[in-house]
Amino acid sequence: MRRGKFKPFWKLEHARPFTELRTWFSEKVTLDAYQDPLNSIMYVDDHVLSVGTPYNNFRLAFFIPWVVSFWVLFFYVVNDIGPNQGMINSANYMIELNNKNKLNGIEYDTKRDLYYKAMVGDDGKGSTLDLIRAVALYGTENYRSSIYSKITIASVLFLVAIISTLALLRFPRMANIYFDRRRRIVYTWRLGKVAACDFDNLGFRETAHGLNLLLMSENKKRQYWPANFTVQPTGRPHLNTENDNTEFIAQVFAFMDKGKKAVITGERFERAYPKSYLFVDKKPDNFEHRVEEILKRDSELPELYAKHLF
């Protein structure tokens, strides 16, 4: 168990140097090596330990339910527009009754009869399109307004559902965060932007979403600026505590200070990636050169995250 109590996500604190935890962990935490190190660790060898990002957790917990909910709402509204079986049965009964009235010379509402016939269609089974056509041609003004409102809502839901689905399918599997023991650096990339820093300049902040790591990143406005990269050792997208991060942080220090044997029992560890992605966030061009350019400026990190809330 570790130092502090759980801090609610709305009580944010300034980022601090990650290496300030080294003494506490070296004195308080005993760590065993495992065949599978867990804690979001994706890969370990002699030189590199990589950590998976939580986007897959967010995707499963929030994004996919969001997309599914819009499709459910869309089909619910469409189903609500269309005629139910009771309406179809009643319309077919009235059509048959009106045919008898016509043969017997009894007056009946011809416009209403046309509405019933349009609603059930040629096959007598009816459909949503048949009902819309019937209301548009023969329905009352109030009924038309009601149907048109539902059509508008269904159209908006369909548009949002399509856009969300395309975004879900096109959203790439994000790159890992890499701890390079040989060069004593941390690096990653996001959608074409490279981020890196010396391990001793790495910043961190613990939140309800997990562990935020601060690296110097390429920035459109400032050229280079600190950026947050979240790690979730528990796999939970929310309600993480400081104690949830303890083993993971200890594993990082053990790897960087002692090597892979302090973390894994084998020669190498590699975890399979999720197969639910169509695209992967590819490593940017000239990656190593861009990392070197960032490392020329990452000494500014401690001063920046000491002054700003990240």
C-alpha positions as CSV (number, residue, x, y, z in Angstrom):
1,M,0.0,0.0,0.0
2,R,1.3,3.5,-0.7
3,R,1.5,7.0,0.5
4,G,-1.7,8.9,-0.1
5,K,-5.4,8.6,0.0
6,F,-7.4,8.5,-3.2
7,K,-7.6,12.0,-4.8
8,P,-10.8,12.7,-6.7
9,F,-10.3,13.5,-10.3
10,W,-11.5,17.0,-9.9
11,K,-8.7,17.8,-7.3
12,L,-5.8,18.0,-9.7
13,E,-2.3,18.6,-8.6
14,H,0.8,19.8,-10.4
15,A,2.9,17.2,-12.1
16,R,6.1,16.1,-10.3
17,P,9.4,14.4,-11.3
18,F,8.8,10.7,-11.7
19,T,12.2,9.9,-10.3
20,E,11.3,11.4,-6.9
21,L,9.5,8.1,-6.3
22,R,12.7,6.1,-6.7
23,T,13.8,6.3,-3.1
24,W,10.4,5.4,-1.7
25,F,10.0,2.4,-3.9
26,S,13.5,1.1,-3.3
27,E,12.9,1.2,0.5
28,K,9.2,0.1,0.6
29,V,8.4,-2.2,-2.3
30,T,9.6,-5.7,-2.9
31,L,9.1,-6.8,-6.5
32,D,9.1,-10.3,-7.9
33,A,9.8,-11.1,-11.6
34,Y,7.0,-12.9,-13.5
35,Q,6.6,-14.7,-16.7
36,D,3.8,-12.3,-17.4
37,P,4.4,-8.9,-15.8
38,L,0.8,-7.7,-16.4
39,N,0.1,-4.0,-15.6
40,S,-0.4,-2.9,-19.2
41,I,3.2,-4.0,-20.0
42,M,3.2,-5.1,-23.7
43,Y,6.9,-5.9,-24.4
44,V,10.2,-6.4,-22.4
45,D,13.6,-7.3,-23.7
46,D,17.2,-6.3,-22.7
47,H,16.8,-2.7,-23.8
48,V,13.2,-1.7,-23.9
49,L,10.0,-2.0,-21.8
50,S,6.9,-0.8,-23.6
51,V,3.5,0.0,-22.0
52,G,0.2,-0.1,-23.8
53,T,-2.0,3.0,-23.8
54,P,-5.5,3.0,-22.3
55,Y,-7.3,3.9,-25.5
56,N,-8.4,0.3,-25.9
57,N,-10.0,0.5,-22.4
58,F,-11.7,3.8,-23.2
59,R,-12.8,2.4,-26.5
60,L,-14.5,-0.7,-24.9
61,A,-15.9,1.2,-21.9
62,F,-17.1,4.4,-23.6
63,F,-16.8,4.7,-27.4
64,I,-18.3,1.3,-28.4
65,P,-21.3,1.7,-26.1
66,W,-21.7,5.3,-27.4
67,V,-21.9,4.0,-31.0
68,V,-24.2,1.1,-30.1
69,S,-26.6,3.4,-28.2
70,F,-27.0,5.6,-31.2
71,W,-27.8,2.6,-33.4
72,V,-30.3,1.3,-30.8
73,L,-32.0,4.7,-30.6
74,F,-32.1,5.0,-34.4
75,F,-33.8,1.6,-34.8
76,Y,-36.2,2.4,-31.9
77,V,-37.3,5.6,-33.5
78,V,-37.6,4.0,-37.0
79,N,-39.6,1.1,-35.4
80,D,-41.8,3.7,-33.7
81,I,-42.6,5.4,-37.0
82,G,-43.6,2.2,-38.7
83,P,-47.1,0.6,-38.3
84,N,-47.5,-2.1,-35.7
85,Q,-49.3,-5.3,-36.3
86,G,-52.5,-3.9,-34.7
87,M,-52.6,-1.0,-37.1
88,I,-52.1,-3.3,-40.1
89,N,-54.8,-5.7,-38.9
90,S,-57.2,-2.8,-38.3
91,A,-56.4,-1.3,-41.7
92,N,-57.0,-4.6,-43.6
93,Y,-60.3,-5.0,-41.7
94,M,-61.4,-1.5,-42.7
95,I,-60.4,-2.1,-46.3
96,E,-62.5,-5.3,-46.4
97,L,-65.4,-3.5,-44.6
98,N,-65.3,-0.6,-47.0
99,N,-65.3,-3.0,-50.0
100,K,-68.5,-4.5,-48.7
101,N,-70.0,-1.1,-48.1
102,K,-69.2,-0.1,-51.7
103,L,-70.9,-3.2,-53.0
104,N,-73.9,-2.6,-50.9
105,G,-74.1,1.1,-51.8
106,I,-73.3,2.2,-48.2
107,E,-71.4,5.5,-47.9
108,Y,-67.9,5.4,-46.3
109,D,-64.9,7.7,-46.0
110,T,-63.1,7.3,-49.3
111,K,-60.1,9.4,-48.2
112,R,-59.7,7.2,-45.1
113,D,-60.0,4.1,-47.3
114,L,-57.2,5.4,-49.5
115,Y,-55.1,6.0,-46.4
116,Y,-55.6,2.4,-45.2
117,K,-54.8,1.0,-48.6
118,A,-51.6,3.1,-48.9
119,M,-50.6,2.0,-45.4
120,V,-50.8,-1.7,-45.9
121,G,-49.3,-1.6,-49.4
122,D,-49.8,-4.0,-52.3
123,D,-49.0,-7.1,-50.2
124,G,-51.3,-6.1,-47.2
125,K,-48.4,-6.3,-44.8
126,G,-47.4,-2.7,-44.6
127,S,-44.0,-1.1,-43.9
128,T,-42.5,2.1,-42.5
129,L,-42.3,3.6,-46.0
130,D,-45.9,2.6,-46.8
131,L,-47.0,4.4,-43.6
132,I,-45.0,7.5,-44.4
133,R,-46.5,7.6,-47.9
134,A,-50.0,7.1,-46.5
135,V,-49.6,9.9,-44.0
136,A,-48.0,12.3,-46.5
137,L,-50.9,11.8,-49.0
138,Y,-53.9,11.2,-46.8
139,G,-53.0,11.8,-43.1
140,T,-54.1,14.7,-40.9
141,E,-51.9,17.8,-40.5
142,N,-51.1,16.8,-36.9
143,Y,-50.2,13.3,-37.8
144,R,-48.0,14.5,-40.6
145,S,-46.2,16.9,-38.3
146,S,-45.6,14.0,-35.8
147,I,-44.3,11.6,-38.4
148,Y,-42.0,14.3,-40.0
149,S,-40.6,15.1,-36.5
150,K,-39.8,11.4,-35.9
151,I,-38.2,11.2,-39.4
152,T,-36.0,14.2,-38.6
153,I,-34.9,12.7,-35.3
154,A,-34.2,9.4,-37.0
155,S,-32.2,11.1,-39.7
156,V,-30.0,12.9,-37.1
157,L,-29.5,9.7,-35.1
158,F,-28.6,7.8,-38.3
159,L,-26.1,10.5,-39.3
160,V,-24.5,10.5,-35.8
161,A,-24.4,6.7,-35.8
162,I,-22.7,6.5,-39.2
163,I,-20.1,9.2,-38.3
164,S,-19.4,7.5,-34.9
165,T,-19.1,4.1,-36.6
166,L,-16.7,5.4,-39.2
167,A,-14.7,7.1,-36.5
168,L,-14.6,3.9,-34.5
169,L,-13.4,1.9,-37.4
170,R,-10.8,4.4,-38.5
171,F,-9.5,5.1,-35.0
172,P,-6.0,3.5,-34.9
173,R,-4.4,1.4,-32.2
174,M,-2.2,3.9,-30.5
175,A,1.6,3.5,-30.1
176,N,3.0,2.1,-26.8
177,I,5.1,4.2,-24.4
178,Y,8.7,3.0,-24.6
179,F,11.1,3.0,-21.7
180,D,14.6,2.6,-23.2
181,R,17.0,1.4,-20.6
182,R,20.2,1.7,-22.7
183,R,19.6,5.3,-23.7
184,R,17.8,6.2,-20.4
185,I,14.9,7.8,-22.3
186,V,11.2,7.5,-22.7
187,Y,9.4,8.0,-26.0
188,T,6.2,7.5,-28.0
189,W,4.2,9.1,-30.8
190,R,0.6,10.1,-31.4
191,L,-0.9,10.7,-34.8
192,G,2.3,12.0,-36.4
193,K,3.6,13.9,-33.4
194,V,6.7,12.6,-31.6
195,A,7.2,12.8,-27.8
196,A,10.3,12.0,-25.8
197,C,12.3,12.9,-22.8
198,D,15.2,11.8,-20.6
199,F,14.0,9.4,-17.9
200,D,15.2,11.7,-15.2
201,N,13.1,14.6,-16.7
202,L,9.9,12.5,-16.9
203,G,6.9,14.0,-15.1
204,F,3.9,12.3,-13.6
205,R,0.6,12.9,-12.0
206,E,-1.9,10.4,-10.6
207,T,-5.6,10.8,-11.4
208,A,-8.8,8.8,-11.3
209,H,-8.1,7.8,-14.9
210,G,-4.7,6.3,-14.1
211,L,-1.1,7.5,-14.2
212,N,-0.4,10.6,-16.4
213,L,3.2,10.7,-17.7
214,L,4.5,14.0,-19.1
215,L,6.9,14.0,-22.0
216,M,8.1,16.8,-24.2
217,S,6.1,16.6,-27.4
218,E,6.1,18.3,-30.8
219,N,3.4,21.0,-30.7
220,K,1.8,22.9,-33.6
221,K,1.7,26.2,-31.8
222,R,4.8,26.2,-29.5
223,Q,7.0,23.7,-31.5
224,Y,7.6,21.7,-28.4
225,W,5.5,21.5,-25.2
226,P,4.7,18.9,-22.5
227,A,2.0,16.4,-23.3
228,N,0.1,13.9,-21.1
229,F,0.2,10.2,-21.9
230,T,-2.0,8.1,-19.7
231,V,-1.2,4.6,-18.4
232,Q,-3.8,2.4,-16.7
233,P,-2.1,-0.5,-14.8
234,T,-5.5,-1.8,-13.6
235,G,-7.2,-1.6,-17.0
236,R,-10.0,0.4,-15.4
237,P,-10.9,3.5,-17.3
238,H,-11.9,5.3,-14.2
239,L,-11.7,5.3,-10.3
240,N,-8.0,4.4,-10.1
241,T,-6.1,5.1,-6.9
242,E,-2.4,5.8,-6.1
243,N,-2.1,2.2,-4.8
244,D,-3.3,0.8,-8.1
245,N,-0.1,2.3,-9.7
246,T,2.4,1.0,-7.1
247,E,3.4,-2.3,-8.8
248,F,3.7,-0.7,-12.2
249,I,5.9,2.1,-11.0
250,A,8.0,-0.3,-9.2
251,Q,8.4,-2.4,-12.3
252,V,9.5,0.6,-14.3
253,F,12.2,1.6,-11.8
254,A,13.3,-2.1,-11.5
255,F,13.7,-2.3,-15.3
256,M,15.5,1.0,-15.7
257,D,17.8,0.4,-12.8
258,K,18.4,-3.4,-12.8
259,G,17.3,-4.7,-16.2
260,K,14.7,-7.2,-17.5
261,K,15.6,-9.9,-14.9
262,A,14.0,-7.7,-12.3
263,V,10.7,-7.7,-14.2
264,I,10.4,-11.0,-16.2
265,T,11.6,-14.5,-15.8
266,G,12.2,-15.3,-19.5
267,E,14.5,-13.9,-22.1
268,R,11.8,-11.7,-23.6
269,F,8.1,-11.0,-23.0
270,E,5.6,-9.9,-25.7
271,R,1.8,-9.5,-25.3
272,A,-0.6,-10.0,-28.2
273,Y,-2.3,-6.8,-29.3
274,P,-6.1,-6.4,-29.6
275,K,-7.4,-7.6,-33.0
276,S,-10.3,-5.2,-33.1
277,Y,-8.4,-2.4,-34.9
278,L,-8.3,-1.9,-38.6
279,F,-5.5,0.7,-38.4
280,V,-2.3,1.2,-36.4
281,D,-0.8,4.6,-35.5
282,K,2.4,4.2,-37.5
283,K,5.8,5.5,-36.4
284,P,6.4,8.9,-37.9
285,D,9.0,9.5,-40.6
286,N,12.5,10.5,-39.4
287,F,11.6,9.3,-36.0
288,E,15.1,9.0,-34.4
289,H,16.1,12.4,-35.7
290,R,13.0,14.0,-34.2
291,V,13.6,12.3,-30.9
292,E,17.1,13.7,-30.8
293,E,15.7,17.2,-31.5
294,I,13.2,16.8,-28.6
295,L,15.9,15.6,-26.3
296,K,17.9,18.8,-26.9
297,R,15.0,20.7,-25.2
298,D,13.5,18.2,-22.7
299,S,15.6,19.7,-19.9
300,E,12.9,22.4,-19.8
301,L,10.3,19.8,-18.7
302,P,10.9,20.0,-14.9
303,E,10.5,23.7,-14.8
304,L,7.5,23.7,-17.1
305,Y,5.5,21.1,-15.2
306,A,6.5,22.8,-11.9
307,K,4.8,26.0,-13.1
308,H,1.8,24.6,-15.0
309,L,-1.1,22.3,-14.3
310,F,-1.0,19.4,-16.7
